[in-house]
Amino acid sequence: MNQDYLALLKQRRSIYALGKEITLTDEQVVDLVEAVVAESPTAFNSQTTRAVFLFGAKHDQLWELIAKRLEKEVPDPEAFKRTAAKLATFKAGHGTILYYTDMAVVHDLEQNFPLYRDNFQDWSEQGQGIMTVGVWTSLANNGIGASLQHYNPLIDAEVAAAFDIPSTWRLRAQMPYGSIEAPAGDKDYLPADQRFRVLK
């Protein structure tokens, strides 16, 4: 049994200690992610996933924006210090990828295929998940650490205004990435009998 792909999946971990020095150029990161997104399956080949690449000052701007927004939500200064310290680890990375779903495409599908109307948003989320794992694993295969963050929807309006995001794009996640400055912690696994059923 070939387990090469499984070995790649095991490389993909949530890396929080990020640095600036990565093994790829910015152009290579864009090329890699664009290829993964293009090859990731979506329901009805709807291609609902979108990605925005933030490098340098734009990457810093995102995490500064998020910090200012969250400061309004965390009234306790001591608690916000912990939040700010976590955000600083993401800003310390090389760049960020913003993941979006183009809701115009989802709504067109809902109109054109009424029998499946209630499923298209769920299916677009499946497309997001498939694409995200593909990108994350591809970065890990190049020695680049990443994690997936979800400060949406709190930050949606500010991010859209700051980076000129189309109004039909719905923010789904943020992926800060960079050099791996410390390994991921141990990962726990549920017992197989709690997750799987095998019927013959």
Residue pairs with C-beta under 8 A, 6 or more apart in sequence:
8 137
8 140
8 141
9 133
9 137
11 137
11 140
11 141
12 133
12 136
12 137
12 140
13 140
13 145
13 183
13 184
13 187
14 146
14 147
14 148
14 184
15 145
15 146
15 147
15 180
15 182
15 183
15 184
16 86
16 89
16 147
16 182
16 184
17 89
17 145
17 180
17 181
17 182
18 89
18 90
18 92
18 93
18 94
18 145
18 176
18 177
18 178
18 179
18 180
18 181
19 92
19 93
19 94
19 178
19 179
19 180
19 181
20 92
20 93
20 94
20 178
20 179
21 94
21 178
21 179
22 29
22 94
22 142
22 143
22 144
22 177
22 178
22 179
23 142
23 143
23 144
24 32
24 142
24 144
26 53
26 55
26 95
29 53
29 95
29 139
29 144
30 53
32 135
32 138
32 139
32 142
33 51
33 53
33 97
33 135
33 138
34 51
36 131
36 134
36 135
36 138
37 49
37 51
37 131
37 134
37 135
39 134
40 49
40 127
40 130
40 131
40 134
41 127
41 130
42 48
42 49
42 123
42 124
42 126
42 127
42 130
43 119
43 120
43 123
43 124
43 126
43 127
44 109
44 113
44 123
46 105
46 106
46 109
46 120
46 123
46 124
46 127
47 105
48 101
48 102
48 105
48 106
48 124
48 127
49 99
49 100
49 101
49 102
49 124
49 127
49 128
49 131
50 99
50 100
50 101
50 102
50 169
51 97
51 98
51 99
51 100
51 135
52 97
52 98
52 100
52 163
52 165
53 95
53 96
53 97
54 61
54 62
54 95
54 96
54 97
54 98
54 163
55 94
55 95
56 95
58 163
59 91
59 93
59 94
59 95
59 96
59 176
60 91
61 162
62 96
62 98
62 159
62 162
62 163
62 174
63 87
63 88
63 90
63 91
63 96
63 176
64 91
65 155
65 158
65 159
65 162
66 87
66 151
66 155
67 83
67 84
67 87
69 151
69 154
69 155
69 158
70 80
70 83
70 87
70 151
70 154
71 80
71 84
73 154
74 80
74 83
90 96
90 147
90 149
90 174
90 176
91 176
92 178
92 181
93 145
93 176
93 177
93 178
94 144
94 177
94 178
94 179
95 176
95 177
95 178
96 174
96 175
96 176
96 177
97 135
97 174
97 175
97 177
98 159
98 163
98 165
98 171
98 173
98 174
98 175
99 128
99 131
99 132
99 171
99 172
99 173
99 174
99 175
100 165
100 169
100 170
100 171
100 172
101 124
101 125
101 127
101 128
101 169
101 170
101 172
102 166
102 168
102 169
102 170
103 168
103 169
103 170
104 168
105 124
106 120
106 121
106 124
109 116
109 120
110 117
110 120
113 120
125 172
128 172
128 173
132 148
132 173
132 175
135 175
136 146
136 148
136 175
139 145
139 146
139 177
140 146
143 179
143 180
144 177
144 178
144 179
144 180
145 177
145 178
145 179
145 180
145 181
146 175
146 176
146 177
146 178
147 175
147 176
148 173
148 174
148 175
149 173
149 174
149 175
149 176
150 172
150 173
150 174
151 174
152 159
152 171
152 172
152 173
152 174
153 171
155 171
156 170
156 171
159 165
159 171
160 167
160 169
160 171
165 171
